[in-house]
Amino acid sequence: MSLASRRSIRLMVTLVVGSLRLLAGDHRAAEPDKWIGLSTQHFQLYTLSDSRSATEALQRFETVYSFFAQAPLLKGVPQSPVQIIAFNSDPEFQAYTVNSGAAAYYQRTHRGDYIVMRDLAPQNFEFSVHEYTHLMIEHLGLRPPLWMNEGLADLYSSLRSGHGQVRLGGAPLGRLDTLQNEPWLDLETLFAVAYGSPYYSQLDKMRVFYAESWALTHMLVLDPEYSPQFPEFLSMLSHGTSSRECFQLVYHKSLNQAIADLRRHLFGKELASEVLEIDLTTASGIEPKSIVSPQEQAELSLADLAAFDGHSPADGETQLKSLSNKYPDSPSAEESLGYLALVQNRPADARLHFAKAAERHSTSSEVLFYLAQLLQASGGPDEQAVDLLNRALAIDPGSYSARIELGCLAAKDNHFELAVSTLSSIGAVKPEHGYLVSYALAYSYAQLDQNEEARSYGEKARSLAAGIAEQKKADDLLRYVDDREPEHRITVRAAR
């Protein structure tokens, strides 16, 4: 995943009546020694609340995880644990949010996925389900427009479970009241709302945008006239087809017809819902484990969020540098500083920070991989890069990028056995790397006097050549292999 996508932010969402607004940019550290940390298989929670509330919250999150693992739509699970930061009051939360009207938000950084919550109050949990839905949309690789993204998040925030069933389709608090008492947006306006729009940043306008986005999505997913075609509709939206075109191509409806159907869907009968036979009771009984050094981990997470929230990276960088000094044995702050430098196009600084993280025994294969690349780009010794890439593969043997980089670097530096063992163990080579890997293997096998293998990979490289220059290199290599063979084999080959 690119660093740009690692910075992606999904901001909420649900308006909080009477929320306390504080001045933006005041990223204050929480009082020391108050954070507790609990974890389950799929979540890590750091909170200023009590352990009982934390345990109950994690059990609720595990039921949500279990639902999405079995759901008929948006089915999937994140590959690594989701980190949850939960404060215990609005002032504490407001110091770290970039949207004073939010009760929670989702953000992704190099450290993974975060859901940041105002508190762990059960009545506010639906806001977190909203954010978890954004997370699932991101992980599934869907790219719906903003109205659909928020509409799906609102729809799934209404999940209610019990007796081996899950009910989907209730109205989030205030949505129906807004639609009954305030003017609606025309659908062209709704579809055009983007992250910088007043309808996504001004409280009075956000109410209508969220309510109408939820309502339209509710109809598309749950109304019998629309639901059978919804997967196709969502797929087309995610691949860039405009919302207007999707209505015409999938449903053969004009926007005027769609808005008329929406009013009937909401107010012409009982609001539709769907009951799914999914049992979540096992997940609700999971007992969390304590996290080691929760204070340190919470402080690092908050500094990481501040650095990558797009509004105050300088403030976050200052916090990270302070934490690097405070926890001199931990590589985490230096890792974050390295990624921040990469995002800001400061490769020399990134190299220095990643080097410090490596010295502190970083267990991130990605950090070691980036450091190896940065060292090579700066003219550093290949031997050091080889050592870093070996360390990266020891941590994560499945790291495709590190394996490609190490294998090709080893071939270049005459470490042919290392090149062969590294490159030949790649399960499936991506098409864009096919020529490079085949050529490196052919050359390495030739230097090891394994001519049969060298010829096989050389011919493969020639077949994958993208142009005349690559084809010529492959032909030259095959001639080199032939020249190394005994005379009688060359004669036989020529006769054929």
ZAMARGU-4260 file (C-alpha; in steps of 0.2 Angstrom, whole numbers, plus 5000, padded with zeros to 4 digits):
<rodrens>
0) 5000/5000/5000 | 5006/5017/4995 | 5011/5030/5008 | 4998/5041/5001 | 4984/5029/5005
5) 4992/5026/5022 | 4988/5044/5026 | 4970/5042/5020 | 4958/5049/5033 | 4939/5044/5034
10) 4931/5057/5045 | 4914/5055/5053 | 4900/5057/5052 | 4887/5059/5066 | 4883/5076/5073
15) 4885/5077/5092 | 4872/5089/5100 | 4880/5101/5112 | 4898/5096/5108 | 4911/5106/5116
20) 4922/5115/5103 | 4940/5119/5107 | 4952/5129/5097 | 4960/5118/5083 | 4978/5112/5084
25) 4978/5110/5102 | 4985/5093/5102 | 4988/5091/5121 | 4995/5076/5129 | 4984/5066/5141
30) 4988/5066/5159 | 5002/5053/5162 | 4999/5035/5169 | 4981/5035/5165 | 4980/5025/5150
35) 4976/5006/5151 | 4978/4994/5136 | 4968/4978/5132 | 4968/4967/5117 | 4959/4953/5108
40) 4964/4944/5092 | 4958/4958/5081 | 4959/4974/5091 | 4970/4984/5103 | 4962/4996/5114
45) 4970/5011/5123 | 4958/5020/5134 | 4957/5033/5148 | 4941/5024/5154 | 4940/5009/5166
50) 4944/4991/5162 | 4926/4985/5163 | 4921/4997/5150 | 4936/4993/5140 | 4932/4974/5141
55) 4914/4977/5136 | 4919/4988/5121 | 4931/4975/5115 | 4918/4962/5115 | 4906/4973/5105
60) 4920/4976/5093 | 4923/4958/5091 | 4904/4955/5087 | 4906/4968/5073 | 4922/4959/5067
65) 4912/4943/5067 | 4898/4950/5057 | 4908/4957/5043 | 4917/4940/5042 | 4900/4933/5038
70) 4891/4947/5030 | 4883/4944/5013 | 4888/4962/5008 | 4905/4970/5012 | 4911/4953/5018
75) 4929/4953/5023 | 4941/4956/5038 | 4957/4967/5041 | 4973/4957/5040 | 4980/4966/5056
80) 4973/4971/5072 | 4963/4988/5072 | 4970/5000/5085 | 4956/5009/5095 | 4960/5025/5105
85) 4946/5030/5117 | 4946/5045/5128 | 4934/5048/5143 | 4928/5065/5140 | 4924/5077/5126
90) 4938/5090/5130 | 4951/5076/5129 | 4944/5069/5112 | 4942/5087/5105 | 4961/5090/5107
95) 4964/5076/5095 | 4950/5077/5082 | 4951/5088/5067 | 4932/5089/5066 | 4923/5096/5081
100) 4906/5088/5076 | 4913/5071/5076 | 4910/5058/5090 | 4923/5046/5082 | 4934/5045/5066
105) 4944/5032/5056 | 4962/5036/5051 | 4975/5025/5043 | 4994/5028/5046 | 5009/5017/5043
110) 5005/5009/5060 | 4989/5003/5054 | 4971/5007/5056 | 4964/5018/5070 | 4947/5021/5076
115) 4947/5036/5088 | 4932/5038/5100 | 4926/5051/5112 | 4922/5038/5125 | 4916/5020/5127
120) 4898/5024/5132 | 4887/5010/5125 | 4875/5023/5117 | 4889/5030/5107 | 4895/5013/5100
125) 4885/5015/5084 | 4897/5029/5079 | 4912/5017/5080 | 4903/5004/5069 | 4900/5018/5057
130) 4919/5021/5057 | 4923/5002/5056 | 4912/5001/5040 | 4923/5015/5033 | 4938/5004/5037
135) 4930/4989/5028 | 4926/4999/5013 | 4944/5004/5012 | 4951/4986/5015 | 4939/4979/5002
140) 4947/4991/4989 | 4930/4999/4985 | 4930/5017/4980 | 4912/5023/4981 | 4908/5042/4980
145) 4907/5051/4997 | 4888/5050/4998 | 4888/5031/4996 | 4903/5029/5008 | 4894/5038/5022
150) 4877/5030/5018 | 4884/5013/5019 | 4893/5017/5036 | 4877/5024/5043 | 4867/5009/5037
155) 4879/4997/5045 | 4879/5007/5061 | 4861/5002/5064 | 4867/4983/5067 | 4857/4975/5081
160) 4860/4957/5086 | 4852/4944/5097 | 4846/4926/5097 | 4857/4920/5083 | 4851/4934/5071
165) 4857/4951/5066 | 4845/4965/5061 | 4850/4978/5048 | 4840/4994/5043 | 4836/5004/5058
170) 4837/5023/5057 | 4852/5032/5065 | 4846/5045/5078 | 4840/5060/5070 | 4840/5055/5052
175) 4822/5053/5049 | 4818/5069/5059 | 4830/5079/5048 | 4822/5072/5032 | 4804/5076/5038
180) 4808/5094/5043 | 4822/5101/5032 | 4823/5104/5013 | 4832/5089/5004 | 4846/5091/4992
185) 4843/5087/4974 | 4852/5072/4970 | 4865/5080/4958 | 4870/5091/4973 | 4871/5076/4984
190) 4882/5066/4972 | 4894/5081/4970 | 4898/5083/4989 | 4916/5081/4992 | 4928/5082/5007
195) 4930/5100/5005 | 4912/5104/5003 | 4901/5114/5015 | 4890/5100/5016 | 4904/5089/5023
200) 4911/5102/5035 | 4897/5114/5041 | 4886/5107/5055 | 4869/5114/5048 | 4873/5107/5031
205) 4880/5091/5036 | 4864/5085/5044 | 4855/5085/5027 | 4869/5077/5018 | 4871/5063/5030
210) 4853/5060/5032 | 4849/5059/5013 | 4865/5049/5010 | 4859/5036/5023 | 4841/5036/5016
215) 4846/5033/4998 | 4858/5019/5003 | 4845/5011/5014 | 4833/5011/4999 | 4846/5004/4987
220) 4851/4990/4999 | 4835/4985/5007 | 4820/4990/4995 | 4815/4974/4985 | 4814/4984/4969
225) 4832/4990/4971 | 4842/4978/4981 | 4845/4964/4969 | 4855/4975/4957 | 4864/4984/4971
230) 4880/4974/4970 | 4882/4979/4952 | 4877/4997/4956 | 4891/4998/4970 | 4904/4990/4958
235) 4901/5002/4944 | 4902/5017/4957 | 4918/5010/4963 | 4925/5009/4946 | 4922/5027/4942
240) 4905/5027/4934 | 4895/5043/4939 | 4880/5041/4951 | 4868/5047/4938 | 4874/5035/4925
245) 4873/5021/4937 | 4855/5024/4940 | 4852/5024/4922 | 4862/5009/4917 | 4858/4998/4932
250) 4840/5003/4937 | 4834/5012/4921 | 4828/5026/4932 | 4830/5045/4931 | 4835/5055/4946
255) 4818/5062/4948 | 4811/5044/4948 | 4824/5039/4961 | 4820/5053/4973 | 4801/5050/4971
260) 4804/5031/4975 | 4815/5037/4990 | 4801/5047/4998 | 4789/5032/4996 | 4802/5020/5003
265) 4804/5031/5019 | 4787/5037/5022 | 4775/5026/5012 | 4776/5011/5024 | 4785/5004/5038
270) 4804/5006/5036 | 4812/4991/5028 | 4824/4980/5037 | 4833/4964/5034 | 4836/4950/5047
275) 4852/4939/5044 | 4855/4922/5051 | 4872/4926/5059 | 4876/4921/5077 | 4888/4933/5086
280) 4886/4926/5103 | 4903/4918/5103 | 4912/4934/5099 | 4903/4943/5113 | 4911/4932/5127
285) 4929/4934/5122 | 4940/4939/5137 | 4954/4953/5132 | 4972/4952/5138 | 4982/4966/5145
290) 4994/4976/5134 | 5012/4979/5140 | 5017/4997/5142 | 5000/5004/5137 | 5005/5022/5142
295) 5020/5021/5130 | 5009/5014/5116 | 4995/5026/5118 | 5007/5041/5118 | 5015/5034/5102
300) 4999/5031/5094 | 4992/5049/5098 | 5008/5057/5091 | 5007/5046/5076 | 4989/5052/5073
305) 4994/5070/5075 | 5008/5068/5063 | 4998/5061/5049 | 4981/5069/5051 | 4985/5082/5038
310) 4982/5097/5048 | 4996/5098/5061 | 5011/5087/5055 | 5024/5099/5063 | 5015/5097/5080
315) 5015/5078/5078 | 5033/5078/5073 | 5038/5087/5088 | 5029/5075/5099 | 5037/5060/5090
320) 5054/5067/5093 | 5050/5070/5111 | 5044/5052/5113 | 5060/5046/5104 | 5070/5053/5118
325) 5058/5048/5131 | 5058/5030/5126 | 5076/5027/5119 | 5075/5009/5117 | 5059/5009/5106
330) 5060/5010/5087 | 5042/5016/5086 | 5044/5035/5086 | 5059/5034/5074 | 5048/5023/5062
335) 5034/5036/5062 | 5047/5050/5059 | 5054/5041/5045 | 5037/5038/5036 | 5033/5056/5039
340) 5049/5062/5031 | 5045/5051/5016 | 5028/5058/5014 | 5035/5075/5015 | 5048/5071/5002
345) 5063/5072/5013 | 5073/5056/5009 | 5089/5060/5019 | 5079/5063/5035 | 5069/5047/5032
350) 5085/5037/5030 | 5092/5044/5046 | 5076/5040/5056 | 5074/5023/5049 | 5093/5020/5053
355) 5089/5024/5071 | 5074/5013/5071 | 5085/4999/5064 | 5098/5002/5077 | 5084/5000/5090
360) 5080/4983/5083 | 5065/4987/5073 | 5054/4972/5069 | 5046/4981/5054 | 5051/4972/5038
365) 5045/4987/5028 | 5056/4999/5038 | 5071/4989/5034 | 5066/4987/5016 | 5064/5006/5014
370) 5080/5009/5023 | 5089/4997/5011 | 5082/5007/4996 | 5086/5024/5003 | 5104/5018/5007
375) 5106/5012/4989 | 5099/5028/4982 | 5112/5038/4993 | 5126/5028/4986 | 5128/5017/5002
380) 5137/5001/5002 | 5127/4986/4994 | 5133/4975/5008 | 5123/4985/5021 | 5108/4985/5010
385) 5109/4966/5008 | 5111/4964/5027 | 5095/4975/5029 | 5085/4965/5016 | 5090/4948/5024
390) 5084/4955/5041 | 5068/4960/5033 | 5065/4943/5026 | 5069/4935/5042 | 5055/4945/5050
395) 5043/4943/5035 | 5048/4929/5023 | 5033/4933/5013 | 5039/4951/5009 | 5038/4951/4990
400) 5046/4968/4988 | 5061/4963/4999 | 5063/4947/4991 | 5064/4955/4973 | 5076/4968/4979
405) 5088/4956/4988 | 5088/4944/4974 | 5092/4956/4961 | 5105/4965/4972 | 5113/4949/4976
410) 5115/4944/4957 | 5122/4961/4954 | 5135/4959/4968 | 5140/4941/4962 | 5131/4933/4977
415) 5124/4920/4965 | 5118/4907/4977 | 5109/4920/4987 | 5101/4927/4971 | 5095/4910/4966
420) 5089/4904/4983 | 5080/4921/4985 | 5072/4923/4968 | 5067/4905/4965 | 5057/4905/4981
425) 5045/4918/4975 | 5028/4909/4973 | 5020/4920/4960 | 5030/4933/4951 | 5020/4949/4946
430) 5019/4952/4927 | 5029/4968/4929 | 5043/4959/4937 | 5043/4944/4926 | 5058/4949/4914
435) 5069/4956/4928 | 5067/4940/4939 | 5070/4928/4924 | 5085/4938/4918 | 5093/4938/4936
440) 5090/4920/4938 | 5097/4915/4921 | 5113/4926/4924 | 5115/4919/4941 | 5113/4900/4936
445) 5125/4904/4922 | 5138/4910/4934 | 5135/4894/4944 | 5138/4883/4929 | 5120/4877/4929
450) 5118/4880/4911 | 5101/4870/4908 | 5093/4881/4921 | 5101/4897/4914 | 5095/4893/4897
455) 5077/4890/4903 | 5076/4906/4912 | 5085/4915/4898 | 5072/4909/4886 | 5059/4915/4897
460) 5067/4932/4899 | 5067/4933/4880 | 5049/4929/4879 | 5044/4942/4892 | 5055/4956/4885
465) 5046/4972/4883 | 5056/4980/4869 | 5071/4978/4858 | 5084/4982/4872 | 5077/4969/4884
470) 5076/4956/4870 | 5094/4960/4865 | 5100/4958/4883 | 5092/4941/4884 | 5099/4935/4867
475) 5116/4940/4873 | 5114/4931/4889 | 5109/4915/4879 | 5124/4916/4868 | 5135/4918/4884
480) 5127/4902/4891 | 5130/4893/4874 | 5148/4898/4874 | 5151/4891/4891 | 5145/4873/4886
485) 5156/4859/4880 | 5159/4860/4861 | 5149/4844/4857 | 5133/4852/4865 | 5135/4868/4855
490) 5137/4858/4839 | 5121/4848/4843 | 5112/4864/4847 | 5118/4872/4830 | 5113/4856/4820
495) 5095/4857/4827
</rodrens>
